[in-house]
Amino acid sequence: MDDFIVFASLPDIGQVGGLVTKHLITELKADKIADIRIFEKPWVKIQEGLVDPIVDKFEIFSSKDHRIIIFSGSEQPQDPNNLLNLCSTLISFINTIGIPRQIYTAGGYHRPQLSGNPRVFAASTDKNIILNFKEKGIEILDKEIEIITWFNGLIMAISKEMGLRATGLFSEISETNKPSPLAAKSIVDLFSKIEGIRINTDKFDEDHESQLQESIRKIGPVELFKKNINPGIG
């Protein structure tokens, strides 16, 4: 395949990366083309004397119409060696398809005092991409963030070592312990703009509204209002 891009991301804080890739798979009607399996746990399950391996599965999809490869999964490996093997295997698989024009990844950027719509910040292995983003008014991760961890950081590091261009898109989130659909929406909207791909994001708004209604049901509208004004309250 020539002139294709890759979007590879896994759930992180706020589950942002996972929400983004799952949405892209659905909206771009991507077809599954492969999966990667790793033995994450050093044990097996046993039931009635029968042994069953504990295997984490990660999936790779392709949208030929949009010339994009999407990598997704339900969680990140917790063992550093497994994570390294996963990223290396993914890059090796991509190389069997061709040389991607760009590899994207995505995640959450924790900002406890967040107000208004979440902003997206970018980082890249390529200086020209950063200069281009600045010219377009896209915000860049700067002095506040010095490291990018786990899958997002490692996939970008391996890409750079392999001479591939990789870009990370990170959206602000105020809470880390629940899904952040608006953060995922902001990343998809920016990605859509950068690549010129029309992607509907109404589902994220619906999920956010459902979260609000559930919060109102649990803690009441007054307490929810206080929490939104000052995340430290409650």
C-alpha positions as CSV (number, residue, x, y, z in Angstrom):
1,M,0.0,0.0,0.0
2,D,1.3,3.4,-0.9
3,D,0.7,6.8,0.8
4,F,-1.1,5.5,3.9
5,I,-1.2,6.6,7.5
6,V,-1.4,4.7,10.8
7,F,-3.4,5.6,13.9
8,A,-2.2,3.4,16.8
9,S,-3.5,4.0,20.3
10,L,-4.5,2.2,23.4
11,P,-6.6,3.2,26.5
12,D,-4.7,5.5,28.9
13,I,-5.9,8.0,31.4
14,G,-9.5,8.9,30.6
15,Q,-9.4,6.0,28.1
16,V,-8.8,8.7,25.5
17,G,-6.6,6.7,23.1
18,G,-8.9,3.7,23.1
19,L,-12.0,5.9,22.5
20,V,-10.4,7.5,19.5
21,T,-9.3,4.3,17.8
22,K,-12.6,2.5,18.4
23,H,-14.4,5.5,17.0
24,L,-12.2,5.6,13.9
25,I,-12.7,1.9,13.3
26,T,-16.5,2.3,13.4
27,E,-16.9,5.6,11.5
28,L,-14.4,4.7,8.7
29,K,-15.9,1.2,8.4
30,A,-12.5,-0.4,8.8
31,D,-12.0,-4.1,8.3
32,K,-9.9,-6.3,10.6
33,I,-6.8,-7.6,8.9
34,A,-4.7,-9.0,11.8
35,D,-4.3,-9.3,15.5
36,I,-1.3,-9.4,17.9
37,R,-1.5,-11.7,20.9
38,I,0.8,-11.5,24.0
39,F,1.0,-13.6,27.2
40,E,0.7,-10.7,29.6
41,K,0.3,-12.8,32.8
42,P,2.8,-15.4,34.0
43,W,0.1,-17.9,34.7
44,V,-2.8,-19.8,33.1
45,K,-6.4,-20.3,34.0
46,I,-7.6,-23.8,35.0
47,Q,-11.2,-25.0,35.1
48,E,-12.1,-28.6,35.8
49,G,-8.6,-29.7,35.1
50,L,-8.3,-27.9,31.7
51,V,-5.7,-25.3,31.2
52,D,-6.5,-22.1,29.2
53,P,-3.8,-19.5,28.4
54,I,-4.4,-15.9,29.5
55,V,-3.8,-13.9,26.3
56,D,-4.2,-10.2,25.6
57,K,-5.4,-9.5,22.1
58,F,-4.7,-6.3,20.1
59,E,-6.3,-5.8,16.7
60,I,-5.3,-4.1,13.4
61,F,-7.8,-2.7,11.0
62,S,-7.6,-1.2,7.5
63,S,-9.8,1.3,5.8
64,K,-8.8,1.1,2.1
65,D,-11.0,4.0,1.1
66,H,-9.2,6.4,3.5
67,R,-5.8,4.6,3.3
68,I,-5.5,4.3,7.0
69,I,-4.3,1.4,9.3
70,I,-5.8,1.5,12.8
71,F,-4.4,-0.3,15.8
72,S,-6.5,-0.8,18.9
73,G,-7.0,-2.8,22.1
74,S,-8.8,-2.9,25.3
75,E,-5.9,-2.2,27.6
76,Q,-2.1,-1.5,27.7
77,P,0.5,-4.1,28.7
78,Q,1.7,-3.5,32.2
79,D,5.0,-5.3,31.8
80,P,7.6,-3.1,30.1
81,N,9.1,-6.0,28.1
82,N,5.7,-7.0,26.8
83,L,5.0,-3.4,25.8
84,L,8.2,-3.2,23.9
85,N,7.5,-6.4,22.1
86,L,4.0,-5.2,21.2
87,C,5.3,-1.9,19.8
88,S,8.1,-3.6,17.9
89,T,5.7,-6.3,16.5
90,L,3.3,-3.5,15.4
91,I,6.0,-1.6,13.6
92,S,7.3,-4.8,11.9
93,F,3.8,-5.6,10.7
94,I,3.3,-2.0,9.3
95,N,6.6,-2.4,7.4
96,T,5.2,-5.4,5.6
97,I,2.5,-3.2,4.2
98,G,4.8,-0.3,3.2
99,I,6.3,2.9,4.6
100,P,3.6,5.0,6.3
101,R,3.5,8.7,5.5
102,Q,2.6,9.3,9.2
103,I,2.0,7.4,12.4
104,Y,-0.5,9.0,14.8
105,T,-1.1,8.2,18.5
106,A,-3.4,9.8,21.0
107,G,-3.9,10.2,24.7
108,G,-5.1,12.3,27.6
109,Y,-3.4,15.3,29.1
110,H,-4.4,15.7,32.8
111,R,-5.4,19.3,33.6
112,P,-7.3,19.2,36.9
113,Q,-8.5,22.8,36.6
114,L,-9.8,22.3,33.1
115,S,-12.6,24.7,32.0
116,G,-14.3,24.9,28.7
117,N,-13.8,22.5,25.8
118,P,-10.6,20.4,26.0
119,R,-7.7,21.6,23.9
120,V,-5.4,19.3,21.9
121,F,-1.6,19.5,22.2
122,A,0.7,17.9,19.7
123,A,4.2,16.4,19.8
124,S,6.1,14.9,16.9
125,T,9.3,13.2,15.9
126,D,9.6,15.6,13.0
127,K,10.6,19.2,13.4
128,N,8.9,20.3,10.1
129,I,5.6,18.8,11.4
130,I,5.9,20.9,14.5
131,L,6.6,24.1,12.5
132,N,3.6,23.3,10.3
133,F,1.4,22.8,13.3
134,K,2.5,26.1,14.8
135,E,1.7,27.9,11.5
136,K,-1.8,26.4,11.6
137,G,-2.4,27.4,15.2
138,I,-2.2,23.9,16.6
139,E,-0.9,24.0,20.2
140,I,2.4,22.1,21.0
141,L,3.4,20.3,24.1
142,D,6.1,22.4,25.6
143,K,7.9,22.9,29.0
144,E,5.0,21.6,31.2
145,I,5.4,18.1,29.8
146,E,8.9,16.5,29.6
147,I,8.1,12.9,29.0
148,I,5.4,10.8,27.3
149,T,4.9,7.4,28.9
150,W,3.9,3.9,28.0
151,F,2.5,3.0,24.6
152,N,2.3,6.5,23.2
153,G,5.8,7.4,24.1
154,L,7.3,4.0,23.1
155,I,5.6,3.8,19.7
156,M,6.9,7.3,18.9
157,A,10.4,6.4,20.1
158,I,10.5,3.2,18.0
159,S,9.1,5.1,15.0
160,K,11.9,7.7,15.3
161,E,14.6,5.0,15.6
162,M,13.2,3.4,12.4
163,G,13.2,6.7,10.5
164,L,9.4,7.0,10.5
165,R,7.4,10.1,11.2
166,A,5.2,9.9,14.3
167,T,2.9,12.5,15.9
168,G,1.1,12.3,19.2
169,L,-2.2,14.2,19.8
170,F,-3.1,14.8,23.5
171,S,-6.3,16.2,24.7
172,E,-7.0,17.8,28.1
173,I,-9.0,15.9,30.7
174,S,-10.0,16.9,34.2
175,E,-10.6,13.4,35.6
176,T,-8.5,10.3,35.0
177,N,-10.8,7.6,36.4
178,K,-13.6,7.7,33.9
179,P,-13.9,7.9,30.1
180,S,-13.5,11.3,28.5
181,P,-15.5,11.4,25.3
182,L,-15.1,15.2,24.7
183,A,-11.3,14.8,24.9
184,A,-11.5,12.0,22.3
185,K,-13.9,14.1,20.2
186,S,-11.4,17.0,20.2
187,I,-8.6,14.7,18.9
188,V,-10.8,13.2,16.2
189,D,-11.9,16.6,15.1
190,L,-8.3,17.8,14.8
191,F,-7.1,14.6,13.1
192,S,-10.0,15.0,10.6
193,K,-8.9,18.6,9.9
194,I,-5.2,17.7,9.5
195,E,-5.8,14.7,7.2
196,G,-8.9,16.1,5.3
197,I,-11.0,13.1,6.3
198,R,-14.7,13.8,7.2
199,I,-15.5,12.0,10.4
200,N,-18.7,12.3,12.3
201,T,-18.3,12.8,16.1
202,D,-21.9,13.0,17.3
203,K,-21.5,9.7,19.2
204,F,-19.0,11.5,21.6
205,D,-21.6,14.2,22.4
206,E,-24.2,11.5,23.1
207,D,-21.8,9.7,25.4
208,H,-21.0,12.9,27.2
209,E,-24.6,13.7,27.7
210,S,-25.2,10.2,29.1
211,Q,-22.4,10.8,31.6
212,L,-23.9,14.1,32.7
213,Q,-27.4,12.5,33.2
214,E,-25.8,9.6,35.2
215,S,-23.9,12.1,37.4
216,I,-27.0,14.1,38.0
217,R,-28.9,11.0,39.0
218,K,-26.1,10.0,41.4
219,I,-25.1,13.2,43.1
220,G,-27.7,15.8,42.1
221,P,-27.6,18.9,39.9
222,V,-26.3,21.3,42.6
223,E,-23.3,19.1,43.6
224,L,-22.5,18.5,39.9
225,F,-22.5,22.2,39.2
226,K,-20.0,22.8,42.1
227,K,-17.8,20.0,40.9
228,N,-17.7,21.5,37.4
229,I,-16.9,24.9,38.7
230,N,-14.2,23.7,41.1
231,P,-12.9,20.1,40.5
232,G,-11.5,20.2,44.1
233,I,-15.0,20.3,45.6
234,G,-16.7,17.1,46.4
